Amino acid sequence: MGAAIGYLPASERLGLHYISTRGTAPRLGFEDVLMTGLARDGGLYVPETWPTFSPTALRALRGLPYAEQAARIMWPFVEGALSREDFAAIVAETYAGFGHAAVAPLKQIDQDLWLLELFHGPTLAFKDYALQLVGRLFEHFLRQRGRRMTVVGATSGDTGSAAIEACRDRAGIEMFILHPQGRTSEVQRRQMTTVASANIHNIALNGSFDDCQDLVKGMFNDEAFRDSLHLSAVNSINWARIMGQTVYYMVAGVALGAPERPVRFAVPTGNFGNVYAAYAASEMGLPVAELVIGSNANDILTRTLESGVMEIGEVSPTLSPSMDIQVSSNFERLVFDLFGREGAAVKAAMEEFRKTGRLDMGQARWEQMRTVFRGHRVDDRETLQTIRAIFAGSGELIDPHTAVGVAAALRDDRAKATGPLVALACAHGAKFPDAVEKATGVRPALPARLADLYEREERMTVLENDLAIVQRFITERVGQMASA
């Protein structure tokens, strides 16, 4: 860990750099990491050293508005790329339009269980908290550089709509979002496909989310394609996404007594990005007692924690479709730390995983993981039971993903742990109204600004799961827009 922010001289803090998990890509500053997305060696960028907050610095966050806390928490990651005043203004604008004064409010469910509501952004999901910032940062740096970029992303439901909302009509950005055809909720799909902005292009892929994610990585690994279109990413392979998500963990932890009291988090996750942001917050000095992962039937992360072996299975459709994933791309960032930050070892391990579908972490690394992470699988039946129980006990209408996290929290052995347990409410119930209604008999209503969503015209192109076909489609559309 780095020295505490409260005591590290400014000259030594300036210009934090980022390195690839696979060890051979260029060492970059924040601006280039933001614009690059995936590292050129196929790895993911992480901070060269973790900036850490002293207990004094954590206490100084208490009572500040969310945007002010966010600017302080993220500043060490961006320092040297833009002025502190510009960054604070961008962060303030990012959260000004959120639908709750607290931005990410905490709601107590029982004596030591809390819900962290992360659905008050424009698309009603936790992805807004980072992507609204990322869109503004893209625009800021593109304006400075006087250039354009092509943004590509894969989504299992929520990332796509949040990215589109963040980048629609922004100067210099052409965006292409891939989603698995027929494997998102109707609300999720319509939030993407009804955006009429000319710079937004939706691709419905005949395949799974993992197929979408593989195609995005394939585009980044094609250096000629990547360079010709100035490619960048909005998936959580982009470090800026993780950076933006560390904030709500830090804010919640401080609100519940940090640094004097440790906190625990229960996170429903398939791609590992959201819970990795919690791990990042712990590396930055937040006292985190444990991280509980909630998996649905696509339980690759829970199986990894149970056995020490990560093994790809078949993707099964569930009531929590954003977690219907069998390749958790962000797990590589944790692997990097577990392998002692040895890029060559990580590269060999991840290449073997992609080739065989299996990665044995080894006894020592498995035990190291289990000191922080716990995993629980939650099937659709328990998901519905949890939605019903929370509604009966508190009146809250939680969505299926939130229910997976809550169920994992309730199943965890809290008698052996200390501190409050915060379950992440990752989406508004109205994004998955069929499941919520099935569980409770109550159909959650969309907010007024989305009331006409089912009446809006949709725009999307259905494509086969073929890299060449998708690349050709993107190249043609970018060319048409450039000549328009």
Secondary structure, 3 states (H helix, E strand, C coil): CCCECCCCCHHHHCCCCEEECCCCCCCECHHHHHHHCCCCCCCCEEECCCCECCHHHHHCCCCCCHHHHHHHHHHHHHECCECHHHHHHHHHHHHHCCCCCCCCCEEECCCCEEEEECCCCCCCECCHHHHHHHHHHHHHHHHHHCCCEEEEEECCCHHHHHHHHHHCCCCCEEEEEEEECCCCCHHHHHHHHCCCCCCEEEEEECCCHHHHHHHHHHHHHCHHHHHHCCEEECCCCCHHHHHHHHHHHHHHHHHCCCCCCCEEEEEECCCCHHHHHHHHHHHCCCCEEEEEEEECCCCHHHHHHHHCEEECCCCCCCCCHHHCCCCCCCHHHHHHHHCCCCHHHHHHHHHHHHHHCEEECCHHHHHHHHCCEEEEECCHHHHHHHHHHHHHHHCCCECHHHHHHHHHHHHCCHHHCCCCEEEEECEEHHHCHHHHHHHHCCCCCCCHHHCCHHHCCCCCEEECCCHHHHHHHHHHHHHHHHHC
